[in-house]
Amino acid sequence: MAATAPRQGLPPRLLEIDGLKVHFRTDDGWVRAVDGVSIGIDRGETVCVVGESGCGKTVTAMTVLKLIAMPPGRIVGGSILWQGRDLVPLAPAEMQSIRSKEIGIVFQEPMTSLNPVYTVGEQIAETLRQHEGLGRRAALDRAAEMLRLVKIPNPQRRVHDYPHQFSGGMRQRVMIAMALACGPKLLIADEPTTALDVTIQAQILDLMAEMKERLSMAVMLITHAMGVVAETAQRVVVMYAGKVVEEAPVGALFANPRHPYTQGLIRSIPRIDRAATHKVRLEAIPGTVPSLLNPPPGCRFAARCRHATEACREAEPPLRELAPGHFVACIHA
């Protein structure tokens, strides 16, 4: 597995997910949403987890903080090592001490994550009172300082405003301020720019990069946008149908994608350097994602792959290291 590959002479990873399996019980059976995923994140590193909707990337991220509903969700295998400590067996009270204080999270839609009946200052201050032991006044002053840090104008006044008084981009800044209030070592950002227009998306990504450098933290960015990946990642993990199919440094992934699914994702990106001189038709990946209730044997991408052979449908391909740090789960790579 890529996340557990030997690391001669290197320190242990900040976060190491190894063979994680998360299943959900439904009326039709068990959905294998995450099926043997391994991802490692080093201190100060930005890792993008990319894939189409339903591939398991958000479930993987939410499981790190044990935010999936259990039941119907269930961790059926693997480990989640946080600074060497396995989070899987921890009780809810023990996990509460890790959330926000050591690992912060920014959700996709801030309006559904912020409580509409409390001011944004009160919501940031609550985190500080719980994890830092600050009094009400000190916590509110720190909340205003966090709003200033994420570039919200007039933070001393706006700390008393309610979520509906902020624009979508400003609400996402509030969520980032809340996630970073206790100085976590890792920020998990789940599609933090999806609901925003392009200009605001760029501002939020720039802000996250600035906060990462200022606080010396690692970032796990969940996205389906390959443009965001190219702009922000140091390393990329590509997921498909609950599994990791490719992992590589960002430059290597875009220069030489080895898995047919990754190649399809990259071919689907508009190229402005070609659009002016050529009429280039964007490629779509044919077919549909297989059911995770009863996934097919062998490679889960085989039914959509132009290179698939009978061998692809018989045995599941392991992740192989084809170049330093470049892992691919494809027998034809």
C-alpha positions, 0 to 999 in steps of 0.5 A: 500500500502506498501509505504504508510503503517503507520510509527509510530514514524518514519520520513517521507520518502525521496521519496514516490511514492503512487499509481502511474499510467503511461500510454502510448498512442499507435495506438492500445490503452493505454498501462498501463505500471505502474498501481498503484505502491507504493514505499517508500525510506528512507534516506540513504537506498538502495532499489532495484526494480526488475523484468523482462523486461517490468514490469514497473520498468524503467518507474517508475524510469524515471517518478520520474524525469519526463523523460518519453516523454509526449506525448505519456506518461501520468501520470494518477494517484498517487503522487510522494512525494519528501521530502513531495513535490509532483513532479507530478504537477511541471513545467519543469523549477521546475523539472530542479532544482531537477534533478542532484542537489537533485536527480541524475541518472545513465542510463543503457548505458553510450555511449548513455547518454554522448554527443560524441562531448564534453569532459567528463569534459565539460559535468560534468562541465555543471551540476556544472555551472547550479546548483552550479553557478560555473565559467568555471575554478572552474567547470572544477577543480571540474569535475576533482575532481569527476573523481578522486573520482570515481577512474579514473586515471590521472583525471586532464588529462582525464577531457579533453578526449572524451567519445569514449576514455574511456572503457565501465566501465570507461564511467559508472564511468564518468556517476556516477561522473556526477550524484553525482557532485552536492551531491544529496540526492538520486541516481537512477541507471537504470541497471547500470551494464547490458552492462559490463562484470562481473569483471567490474560490481562488481567494479561499484557496489562497487563504488556505495556502497562506494559513497553512504556511503561517501555522505550519500545518498539513492539509488534506483537501477533498475535491473533484476539480483537477484544476484545484489539485494542480494549483494546491497539491504537493501529492495527489491520491486518486480514488475510484469506487471506494479504492485508491487507484493512483498516488503520485507527486502532483507534477508527475501525476499531470505529466504522466498519469498512469491509470486509465481513470486518471488519464480520463479525468485529466483529458476532461479538463478544458485547455485554454492553451488549445482552445484559441487555436483548435476546436478540442472536444472534451472527452467523457469517460464512458459508462457508469460507476459500479454498484458498491453494494455488489462490486465486480471482481477484479478492477472496478474500472474495467467495465469503463476502460478501453485497455481492459482485458480478461485478466483485469476482470479476474483479479484485483490489481494491487498498488505498485510503485512504478516510479519513486512515489508514484503508485498505480493499481493497474496491471497494464500501467 
